Amino acid sequence: MLLGLLLLLCLVACGDTISPDPGDYVGEWTSPEMYLLISPGGMVAYKRLKEGGKVALTGTLTGFKDHDFIVRYWLFSTTFEVSVPPHEKDGEWHMVVDGVDLIRSRRQLQPFPQNGSPRSLQVRLGNPEKHQV
């Protein structure tokens, strides 16, 4: 019993802190080669074109390490390196993630699909061949 309590205490103390409000990180961030959506509820959609290929994932924001943020998807997690945190410059919000300067869209965010609907995510990520009716 004491060992279990100590293990639980260690897991709570040693774990990453989870931010219930990602604040300035929330929004739709874009560049010619990257798309990043962070919803107010902590859902993350990411797409990046790189060296002739593309990487895409959808997951849950689980916490921050300094300015970097951690996203969990399936059984895995990844850390997005934020070398320049969100800041306003010349009337636009910028953030540098994994070496790419992103600009936050001025569009109003739509609620992220609660049921994980792949159709609505494909629409957001601009994949028209997958969601034709």
Secondary structure as UniProt FT lines:
FT   HELIX           2..14
FT   HELIX           23..25
FT   STRAND          27..30
FT   STRAND          34..38
FT   TURN            40..41
FT   STRAND          43..50
FT   TURN            51..52
FT   STRAND          53..65
FT   TURN            66..67
FT   STRAND          68..73
FT   TURN            74..75
FT   STRAND          76..80
FT   STRAND          82..89
FT   TURN            90..91
FT   STRAND          92..97
FT   TURN            98..99
FT   STRAND          100..104
FT   TURN            114..115
FT   HELIX           118..124
FT   TURN            125..126
FT   HELIX           128..130
//
